[in-house]
Amino acid sequence: MMAQDTQDSGIWQVEMPLILGTTEDMDNAFRTQNQSPTDWNRNIVVQRKGPVNVHCSLLDVVHGKLGVDQDINTDDDGALGTLLVFHFRFVPQQHSRRVIQASIHVEFLATDAQSSPPAVCAISPYDTWTVVPTTEHEEKTSAVEGTVGTPGTGPVSASLTAKLEKLRIRDFSDAMAVSGSIEFSDDINSGECNCAAWTLLENQTRKTGVPASLRTGILLKRETNAIFYGMVKISCIADWKTRFESMFGRIPMDDPVLFNPGLKPSKAQKNKKYNPDNLLRSDVKSVADVTVQTVFKEAIKEAKK
């Protein structure tokens, strides 16, 4: 039930790559930009407004060392590392609008061709996770009707009509799903992976869209403290109404997110729970979060006299 039948839903591809350069004929289109060539760790990575708003924010950046962890390659103990926390949101602007599937691709590159890009050694969430599983009960009745006749002489004849009914009962499960993987970029096919990817799928039975919020963690291994940058691409498959309203829209190109491991951490970063000298895999797991909806339990109040 998790496979998406694109023939039924229609495809609305919205790509938001963070790449260097300018976009032609985009003077009037909104795009996120760096304030300067030294605008490190830009908070607003992607902001798209439409029938479904798509946002990506960079919440935390911690440069340090990988530390000691048997789950991470022991040869990398003491290697330089960076922990990044991204927050993705998919917010429909009307009740009838939804995102059926969302794909997120984050790629890390060095600033020059001679340097190696940072390697992605851990992400969270990783592998496939189900979100809010549901069970449906279905009953279907099929009927077959036939007539058996006995020929007679003259105007008199006899016939018998038989009707057979078959009841089929079944229970089936479905759920939203979030899956994460570590991959090569398109131009790399050996060595260490430099990309993190996530896919969000809706519950096809309930048709409630993908989770509204996804917080992810990425742990990088670096060879040096050289500047590097990140590129993010988000593609969405939406309901047909949203696809129709967005088909004439043009997607501008945002500036890349710049990272400088040589900078001293700010006071706010020093107060966070991460240990820059031991960026364990558990730190990556601890930041992951998926939210379908947020409910104010005490929203109904009685007025005081």
C-alpha positions in Angstrom: 0.0 0.0 0.0 3.0 2.3 0.2 3.7 2.4 -3.5 2.5 5.6 -5.2 0.4 5.3 -8.3 1.3 8.5 -10.1 -1.3 7.8 -12.8 -4.1 8.2 -10.3 -2.8 11.3 -8.4 -0.9 13.2 -11.0 2.6 14.5 -10.4 3.6 18.0 -9.3 7.4 18.3 -9.3 8.7 21.2 -7.2 12.5 21.2 -7.2 14.4 23.6 -4.9 18.2 23.2 -5.6 20.7 25.2 -3.7 23.4 25.8 -6.3 25.9 28.4 -7.1 25.1 31.0 -9.8 22.1 33.1 -10.9 18.8 32.3 -12.3 17.6 33.7 -15.6 14.5 35.9 -15.7 13.9 35.6 -11.9 14.1 39.3 -10.9 10.5 39.2 -9.5 10.8 35.7 -7.9 11.5 35.3 -4.2 14.5 33.2 -3.3 16.6 32.9 -0.2 20.0 34.5 -0.5 23.3 34.9 1.4 23.8 38.4 2.7 27.5 38.2 1.9 30.2 35.6 0.9 30.8 35.0 4.6 27.1 34.5 5.6 27.8 31.2 7.4 25.1 28.7 8.5 22.1 30.6 6.9 19.1 29.8 9.0 16.4 30.0 6.2 17.4 27.4 3.6 14.3 27.2 1.6 11.0 29.1 1.7 8.3 28.4 -0.9 4.8 29.8 -0.7 1.8 28.4 -2.6 -1.1 26.0 -2.1 1.3 24.1 0.1 4.1 26.0 1.8 7.4 24.3 1.9 10.1 25.4 4.4 13.6 24.2 5.3 15.5 25.7 8.3 19.0 25.0 9.6 18.6 24.7 13.3 22.0 23.7 14.6 25.6 23.5 13.4 28.3 22.0 15.6 31.8 21.6 14.3 34.2 19.3 16.3 35.4 15.7 16.3 33.6 12.4 15.8 35.0 11.0 19.0 34.9 7.3 20.0 32.0 5.2 18.9 32.2 1.6 17.8 29.1 2.0 15.6 31.1 4.5 13.5 34.3 3.2 11.8 36.9 2.9 14.5 39.6 4.2 12.1 37.7 7.5 12.2 38.1 8.0 15.9 39.4 11.6 16.4 38.5 12.6 12.9 37.0 16.0 12.3 33.2 16.1 12.2 30.2 18.4 11.9 26.7 17.8 13.2 23.9 19.5 11.3 20.2 19.7 12.3 17.6 20.6 9.6 13.9 21.2 10.0 11.5 20.6 7.1 7.9 21.6 7.1 5.0 21.0 4.6 2.1 23.2 5.4 -1.1 23.1 3.3 -3.0 26.5 3.1 -6.4 24.8 2.7 -7.9 21.7 4.2 -8.3 20.0 0.8 -4.6 20.4 -0.2 -1.9 17.9 0.7 1.5 16.6 -0.3 1.3 12.9 -1.3 5.0 12.3 -1.4 8.1 14.4 -0.6 11.7 13.7 -1.5 14.6 15.5 0.2 18.2 15.4 -1.0 21.1 17.1 0.8 24.5 17.2 -0.9 27.8 18.5 0.5 30.6 19.8 -1.7 34.0 21.3 -1.2 34.7 24.8 -2.5 37.4 23.7 -4.9 37.8 20.6 -7.1 41.1 19.6 -5.5 39.5 19.1 -2.1 37.4 16.1 -1.0 33.8 16.9 0.0 32.7 16.0 3.6 31.5 12.4 4.0 28.1 11.6 5.4 28.7 9.0 8.1 25.4 9.0 10.0 21.9 10.4 9.6 18.7 10.3 11.5 16.0 9.1 10.8 17.7 6.3 9.0 16.1 3.3 7.2 12.3 3.1 7.0 9.9 4.1 9.8 6.1 3.9 9.9 4.2 6.9 11.3 0.7 6.6 12.8 -0.2 3.1 11.5 -3.9 2.5 10.9 -6.1 -0.6 10.4 -9.1 -0.6 8.1 -12.0 -3.1 8.0 -13.7 -3.8 4.7 -16.7 -5.9 3.7 -17.7 -6.4 0.1 -20.6 -8.4 -1.2 -20.7 -9.7 -4.8 -23.8 -11.3 -6.4 -24.3 -13.6 -9.3 -27.8 -14.1 -10.8 -28.8 -16.7 -13.3 -32.0 -18.1 -14.9 -32.7 -21.7 -15.7 -35.7 -22.3 -18.1 -37.7 -25.4 -19.0 -39.1 -25.2 -22.5 -42.8 -26.2 -22.9 -45.3 -26.6 -25.6 -47.3 -23.6 -26.6 -47.3 -20.4 -24.5 -46.5 -22.3 -21.3 -42.9 -22.6 -20.0 -41.2 -22.8 -16.6 -38.1 -20.9 -15.4 -36.1 -20.7 -12.1 -34.0 -17.7 -11.1 -31.1 -18.3 -8.7 -29.0 -15.6 -7.0 -25.7 -16.4 -5.3 -24.0 -13.9 -2.9 -20.4 -13.9 -1.7 -19.2 -11.9 1.3 -15.6 -11.0 1.4 -14.2 -9.6 4.7 -10.7 -8.3 5.2 -8.6 -6.1 7.5 -5.6 -4.3 6.1 -3.0 -1.9 7.5 -1.5 1.3 6.2 0.6 4.1 7.5 2.6 7.2 6.7 6.3 6.4 6.1 9.6 8.2 6.5 12.8 6.6 5.1 16.3 7.9 5.2 19.5 6.8 3.3 23.1 7.8 2.7 24.0 8.1 -1.0 26.6 9.2 -3.6 26.0 12.3 -5.5 25.4 12.0 -9.3 29.1 12.6 -10.2 30.6 10.3 -7.6 30.5 6.5 -7.7 33.3 5.5 -5.3 34.8 6.4 -2.0 32.6 7.8 0.7 29.0 9.1 0.3 28.4 12.8 0.5 24.6 12.9 0.3 21.7 12.4 2.7 18.2 11.7 1.4 14.8 11.3 2.9 11.4 10.2 1.4 8.0 11.0 3.1 4.9 9.0 2.0 1.3 9.6 3.0 -1.1 7.0 4.3 -2.8 6.2 0.9 -5.9 4.8 2.6 -6.6 7.8 4.8 -5.2 10.3 2.2 -4.0 12.7 4.9 -0.8 13.9 3.3 2.8 13.5 4.5 3.8 14.5 8.1 3.7 18.2 8.6 7.2 18.4 10.2 10.4 16.5 9.9 13.6 17.2 11.9 16.7 15.5 10.7 20.3 15.1 11.9 23.4 14.7 9.7 26.8 13.8 11.0 29.7 14.6 8.6 33.3 13.5 8.6 35.8 16.1 7.4 39.5 15.8 6.4 40.3 19.5 7.1 38.7 22.7 8.5 38.2 24.0 5.0 35.0 25.8 4.0 32.4 23.7 2.4 28.8 24.2 1.3 25.5 22.3 1.2 22.9 21.9 -1.6 19.3 21.0 -0.8 16.7 19.8 -3.3 13.0 19.1 -2.3 10.6 17.6 -4.8 6.9 17.0 -4.0 4.0 15.1 -5.5 0.8 16.9 -4.5 -3.0 16.4 -5.0 -4.3 17.3 -8.4 -5.8 20.7 -7.3 -2.5 21.8 -5.9 -0.7 20.6 -9.0 -3.0 22.5 -11.3 -2.6 25.8 -9.4 1.2 25.4 -9.3 1.8 24.2 -12.9 2.6 27.7 -14.2 4.8 28.7 -11.3 8.6 29.0 -11.7 11.0 27.8 -9.1 14.0 30.2 -8.5 17.4 29.0 -7.3 18.5 29.7 -3.7 22.0 30.4 -2.6 24.0 27.6 -1.2 24.4 27.2 2.6 28.0 28.0 3.5 29.8 26.3 6.4 33.1 27.4 8.0 34.5 24.9 10.5 37.3 27.2 11.5 34.9 29.6 13.3 34.8 29.7 17.0 31.4 28.5 18.4 29.1 31.2 19.6 28.0 31.5 23.2 24.6 30.0 22.3 26.3 27.0 20.7 28.5 26.4 23.8 25.4 26.1 26.0 23.8 23.3 23.8 23.8 19.7 24.8 26.1 18.6 22.0 29.7 17.7 22.9 31.9 19.0 20.0 34.8 16.8 21.1 32.6 13.6 20.8 29.9 13.9 18.2 28.5 10.4 18.7 25.9 8.7 16.6 23.5 9.0 19.6 23.6 12.8 19.1 22.3 12.3 15.6 19.5 10.0 16.8 18.4 12.3 19.5 17.6 15.2 17.2 15.3 13.3 14.8 11.6 14.0 15.1 8.4 13.6 13.1 5.2 15.5 13.8 1.9 14.8 12.0 -0.1 17.4 13.9 0.1 19.5 17.1 -2.9 19.8 19.3 -3.6 22.3 22.0 -5.3 20.1 24.6 -6.4 23.0 26.8 -7.8 25.2 23.9 -11.3 25.3 25.3 -11.4 27.6 28.3 -14.1 29.1 30.5 -14.1 32.9 30.9 -13.6 34.2 34.4 -16.0 36.7 35.8 
